[in-house]
Amino acid sequence: MKISVSTVAFPGAELAQLPKLAAKAGAEGIAISCSDQGPLRLDASDSELHEFRARCEDAGIAVSAVYGYAGRGILADEAATLAKDIDVATRCIDIAVQLNCRVSRLFAWKGRPSSDLIDRFVERAQPIAHHALTAGVSLGIPTHHDLAFDPESCRRLIEGFGRNSAAIIFNGQSMEMDGIDPVAALRKMSDIVSQSEIKDWRRDGDQIVPVVMGTGDATVFPIVEELLALNCGDWLTLHHLRQHHPELPPLDSGMSAAIRKTIREFNAKATHV
């Protein structure tokens, strides 16, 4: 298991700074957000992408995933919304190729799943899936309060696209917010998971408030241990939501160190079994 960090941890940082910030946080990889607002713009030139890849290599950082913001418009009634989503998703795939990255995120439609909705989503997103397959990039569908809601809906999505085209980015803490046992869910769907994210939160009345990882109410380390036990996924991404919650402190290397300690302890136990 390798540790990555999402660029939502570094709001306001320039693109050129991100590899060193990821390394300072103790990560080996970076999941980079790609949108009109950045930090990596959708219209980034080939030279900009080449320079960023070189900076990542200099810092010893791999691009673990391109986090595009497409997918939520796939089932929209407006043809223009669907067309824009397809354009954004395919552009993110092209960027992933240039950054030597093999996963590009695609959100599922925001709504509770049904067999009909999932099948329609898969059908409409076929141009994206075909582009990804041709490019050698996997669509990473995150578990995020939408059609990728529970093990059953996630499996239907992945089997609809085909395992050569898509896999799940497992975020157990998002599932847990929706009342799903994340460890039990992971056991049911580990074969369709390619990457994982972790975040943390605490309950404040009816509100769920993001907090520093490892300090809240969410299940964190039992999920890490289960990922190790199942040999599930290659990247574990720290999803420190400071971009959306500036009250959070800067991300330091403490969480990466704690995860590596968990990995060492797990491997030591496995060696002595």
C-alpha positions in Angstrom: 0.0 0.0 0.0 1.3 3.4 -1.0 0.2 6.7 0.5 -1.1 9.6 -1.6 -2.6 12.9 -0.7 -5.4 14.8 -2.4 -4.7 18.4 -3.5 -7.8 19.5 -1.5 -5.3 19.5 1.4 -3.4 22.5 -0.1 -5.8 25.3 -1.0 -4.2 28.2 -2.8 -1.0 26.4 -3.6 0.5 26.9 -7.0 0.7 23.9 -9.2 4.5 23.9 -9.1 4.4 23.7 -5.2 2.2 20.6 -5.0 4.8 17.8 -5.4 7.0 19.2 -2.6 3.9 19.7 -0.3 2.8 16.1 -0.9 6.3 14.9 0.0 6.4 17.1 3.1 3.1 15.5 4.2 4.8 12.1 4.0 3.1 10.9 0.8 4.5 9.0 -2.1 1.8 10.2 -4.5 -0.6 13.0 -5.3 -4.3 12.8 -6.4 -4.6 16.1 -8.3 -7.8 18.0 -8.8 -8.4 19.0 -12.4 -11.0 21.7 -13.2 -11.5 25.1 -14.7 -10.4 26.5 -11.3 -7.4 24.3 -10.9 -5.0 23.7 -9.3 -4.5 21.8 -12.6 -6.6 23.5 -15.2 -8.5 21.5 -17.8 -6.9 23.7 -20.5 -3.3 23.1 -19.3 -0.9 23.0 -22.2 1.3 20.0 -23.0 4.3 22.0 -21.8 2.6 22.7 -18.4 1.8 19.1 -18.0 5.3 18.0 -18.9 6.8 20.5 -16.4 4.4 19.3 -13.6 5.3 15.7 -14.3 9.0 16.6 -14.1 8.5 18.3 -10.8 6.7 15.3 -9.4 9.6 13.0 -10.5 12.1 15.4 -8.9 10.2 15.2 -5.6 9.8 11.4 -5.8 6.0 11.8 -6.1 3.8 9.8 -8.5 0.4 11.1 -9.7 -1.9 8.5 -8.2 -5.2 9.8 -9.7 -6.6 12.7 -11.7 -9.6 13.9 -9.7 -11.9 15.3 -12.4 -15.3 16.8 -11.5 -17.4 15.0 -14.1 -20.2 12.4 -13.8 -22.9 14.3 -12.0 -24.4 15.5 -15.3 -24.5 12.2 -17.0 -28.2 11.7 -16.3 -29.2 15.3 -16.8 -32.1 16.1 -19.1 -30.2 18.8 -20.9 -28.1 17.6 -23.8 -25.6 20.4 -23.2 -24.9 19.3 -19.6 -24.3 15.7 -20.7 -22.0 16.8 -23.5 -20.0 19.0 -21.1 -19.6 16.1 -18.6 -18.3 13.8 -21.4 -15.9 16.5 -22.6 -14.5 17.1 -19.0 -14.2 13.4 -18.3 -12.4 12.6 -21.6 -10.1 15.6 -21.1 -9.2 14.3 -17.6 -8.3 11.0 -19.1 -6.0 12.6 -21.6 -4.3 14.6 -18.8 -3.9 11.4 -16.8 -2.1 9.7 -19.7 0.3 12.7 -20.0 1.0 12.5 -16.3 1.7 8.7 -16.5 -1.4 8.1 -14.3 -3.7 5.2 -14.6 -6.8 6.4 -12.8 -9.2 9.2 -13.6 -12.1 9.9 -11.2 -15.7 9.9 -12.4 -18.5 10.7 -10.0 -21.7 8.8 -10.2 -25.0 10.6 -10.6 -26.0 12.2 -7.3 -29.0 10.3 -6.1 -29.9 7.1 -4.4 -29.3 4.0 -6.6 -31.8 1.9 -8.5 -31.1 -0.7 -11.1 -32.7 1.5 -13.7 -30.7 4.6 -12.8 -27.4 2.6 -12.7 -28.0 1.0 -16.1 -28.9 4.4 -17.6 -25.8 6.0 -16.1 -23.6 3.2 -17.6 -25.2 3.5 -21.0 -24.9 7.3 -21.2 -21.3 7.2 -20.0 -20.1 4.7 -22.6 -18.2 7.3 -24.6 -16.2 8.0 -21.5 -15.6 4.4 -20.7 -14.5 3.7 -24.3 -12.1 6.6 -24.2 -10.6 5.4 -20.9 -10.2 1.8 -22.2 -8.5 3.0 -25.4 -6.2 5.2 -23.4 -5.3 2.5 -20.8 -6.8 4.5 -17.9 -9.3 3.2 -15.4 -12.4 5.2 -14.4 -12.2 5.5 -10.6 -15.8 5.8 -9.2 -15.8 7.1 -5.6 -18.3 6.0 -3.0 -19.7 9.4 -2.4 -23.4 9.6 -1.3 -24.6 8.8 -4.9 -25.2 5.8 -7.2 -22.0 4.3 -5.8 -23.8 4.0 -2.5 -23.3 0.4 -1.1 -21.6 -2.8 -2.2 -24.5 -3.9 -4.4 -24.8 -0.6 -6.3 -21.0 -0.3 -6.7 -20.8 -3.8 -8.1 -23.6 -3.2 -10.6 -21.8 0.0 -11.8 -18.4 -1.7 -12.2 -19.9 -4.8 -13.9 -21.8 -2.5 -16.2 -18.7 -0.7 -17.4 -16.5 -3.8 -17.3 -13.6 -4.3 -15.0 -11.1 -3.3 -17.7 -12.8 0.2 -17.8 -13.6 1.0 -14.2 -13.1 0.3 -10.5 -14.2 1.7 -7.2 -12.3 4.4 -5.1 -13.4 3.2 -1.7 -14.2 5.9 0.9 -15.5 4.1 3.9 -16.1 7.2 5.9 -18.6 8.5 3.3 -20.4 5.2 3.5 -20.4 5.4 7.2 -22.1 8.8 7.1 -24.9 7.0 5.3 -25.2 4.4 8.0 -23.2 1.6 6.3 -20.6 -0.4 8.2 -17.5 0.4 6.1 -15.4 -2.6 7.1 -18.2 -5.0 6.3 -18.8 -3.2 3.0 -15.2 -3.4 2.1 -15.2 -7.2 2.7 -18.1 -7.5 0.2 -16.6 -5.4 -2.5 -12.8 -5.6 -2.2 -12.4 -7.3 -5.6 -13.8 -4.2 -7.4 -11.7 -1.6 -5.4 -8.6 -0.2 -7.0 -7.9 2.7 -4.6 -9.1 4.0 -1.3 -9.5 7.4 0.4 -9.6 8.2 4.1 -11.0 11.2 5.9 -12.5 11.9 9.3 -15.4 13.7 10.9 -17.4 14.1 14.1 -21.0 14.6 14.7 -22.2 17.9 16.1 -26.0 17.5 16.6 -27.4 16.9 13.1 -24.2 18.2 11.4 -21.2 16.2 10.3 -18.0 18.3 10.7 -14.7 17.4 9.0 -11.8 17.0 11.4 -8.1 16.0 11.4 -7.8 12.4 10.4 -7.6 10.1 13.4 -9.3 12.5 15.8 -13.0 12.1 15.0 -15.9 9.7 15.1 -15.3 8.0 11.7 -13.8 4.6 11.4 -10.2 5.1 10.1 -7.5 2.6 11.2 -9.8 -0.5 11.2 -10.4 0.3 7.5 -6.6 0.6 6.9 -6.1 -2.8 8.6 -8.8 -4.4 6.5 -7.4 -3.0 3.3 -4.1 -4.6 4.3 -5.7 -7.9 5.2 -7.6 -8.0 1.9 -4.5 -6.8 -0.1 -6.9 -4.3 -1.5 -6.0 -1.4 -3.7 -2.6 0.1 -4.5 -3.0 3.7 -3.3 -4.5 5.1 -0.1 -5.3 8.8 -0.4 -5.4 11.2 2.5 -8.5 13.3 1.8 -7.8 16.3 4.1 -10.6 18.7 3.2 -8.9 22.0 4.0 -9.9 23.4 0.6 -13.6 23.2 1.6 -13.0 23.7 5.4 -10.2 26.3 5.9 -10.6 26.0 9.6 -8.8 22.7 9.5 -5.0 23.0 10.3 -2.4 22.3 7.6 -1.8 18.6 6.9 1.5 17.4 8.4 3.3 14.0 8.1 1.7 12.6 11.3 -1.1 10.7 9.5 1.3 9.2 7.0 3.6 8.1 9.8 0.7 6.5 11.7 -0.5 4.6 8.6 3.1 3.4 8.0 3.3 2.2 11.6 0.0 0.3 11.1 1.5 -1.3 7.9 4.7 -2.3 9.7 2.7 -3.8 12.6 0.4 -5.7 10.2 3.4 -7.1 8.3 5.1 -8.1 11.5 2.1 -10.1 12.6 1.7 -11.7 9.2 5.3 -12.8 9.2 4.9 -14.5 12.6 1.7 -16.3 11.8 
